[in-house]
Amino acid sequence: MIVNGVEVLPSTEQSLESWMKTHTEKSGFRASDLVQKIKEQGVQSLMDDAVSMRVADRLLQKHKKLRNIRLFGANNWCWVGAY
C-alpha cells in the first residue's frame, strides 16, 4: 500500500491487521490506538502524524468495506470478521 508517497510493506500491513483481529466485540480499539500502533512499527516515514493517520484510515476503510470491523458505541472499532 502506498500512502502519501510512502510505501507500507505488506508485512507491516499484515502485522497491523493481526493486531486489529485481536480486538473483538468486548475489547475494541479506537482509531487513535491504531495510529499509535502504526507509529510503533518503527518505520521512520510512518512516524509522521499525517502518514500514520492516513494509513490507519485506509485500513479502517478497507476492513469496514469487507465487513471485518464494525463501529460499536461512540468510536470503538471491533473485529467481527473471520480470522
C-alpha positions as CSV (number, residue, x, y, z in Angstrom):
1,M,0.0,0.0,0.0
2,I,1.3,3.5,-0.9
3,V,0.1,6.3,1.3
4,N,1.2,9.9,0.7
5,G,4.2,8.7,-1.3
6,V,5.3,6.3,1.5
7,E,5.3,2.6,0.8
8,V,3.8,0.5,3.6
9,L,5.2,-3.0,3.3
10,P,2.8,-5.9,3.2
11,S,4.4,-7.4,6.3
12,T,3.7,-4.2,8.2
13,E,0.1,-4.2,6.9
14,Q,-0.4,-7.8,8.0
15,S,1.1,-7.1,11.4
16,L,-1.4,-4.3,11.9
17,E,-4.3,-6.4,10.6
18,S,-3.3,-9.2,13.1
19,W,-3.4,-6.6,15.9
20,M,-6.8,-5.5,14.8
21,K,-8.1,-9.1,14.8
22,T,-7.2,-9.5,18.5
23,H,-9.8,-6.8,19.4
24,T,-13.2,-8.4,19.2
25,E,-16.5,-7.1,20.5
26,K,-15.6,-6.8,24.2
27,S,-12.1,-5.4,23.6
28,G,-12.4,-3.0,20.7
29,F,-9.9,-0.3,19.8
30,R,-10.1,3.4,18.9
31,A,-8.6,4.8,15.7
32,S,-6.1,6.6,17.9
33,D,-4.9,3.2,19.2
34,L,-4.3,2.1,15.7
35,V,-2.4,5.2,14.9
36,Q,-0.2,4.6,17.9
37,K,0.4,1.0,16.8
38,I,1.4,2.2,13.4
39,K,4.0,4.6,14.9
40,E,5.4,1.7,17.0
41,Q,6.2,-0.2,13.8
42,G,9.5,1.7,13.7
43,V,9.4,2.8,10.1
44,Q,10.7,6.3,10.1
45,S,8.3,7.6,7.5
46,L,5.4,6.1,9.4
47,M,6.4,8.3,12.4
48,D,4.9,11.3,10.7
49,D,1.4,12.0,12.2
50,A,-0.3,12.7,8.8
51,V,1.0,9.5,7.2
52,S,0.2,7.3,10.2
53,M,-3.3,8.7,10.5
54,R,-3.9,8.2,6.7
55,V,-2.6,4.6,7.0
56,A,-5.0,4.0,9.9
57,D,-7.8,5.5,7.9
58,R,-7.1,3.3,4.8
59,L,-7.0,0.1,7.0
60,L,-10.3,1.1,8.7
61,Q,-11.9,1.8,5.3
62,K,-10.7,-1.4,3.8
63,H,-11.9,-3.6,6.6
64,K,-15.2,-1.7,7.0
65,K,-15.9,-2.3,3.3
66,L,-15.0,-6.0,3.7
67,R,-17.3,-6.1,6.8
68,N,-14.5,-7.3,9.0
69,I,-14.8,-4.5,11.5
70,R,-17.8,-2.6,12.9
71,L,-18.2,0.5,15.0
72,F,-19.6,-0.1,18.5
73,G,-20.5,2.8,20.7
74,A,-19.2,6.2,20.0
75,N,-15.8,5.3,18.4
76,N,-14.9,1.8,19.4
77,W,-13.9,-0.4,16.4
78,C,-14.3,-4.2,16.9
79,W,-13.2,-7.1,14.6
80,V,-16.3,-9.1,13.7
81,G,-15.0,-10.8,10.5
82,A,-13.5,-14.3,10.2
83,Y,-9.9,-14.8,11.1
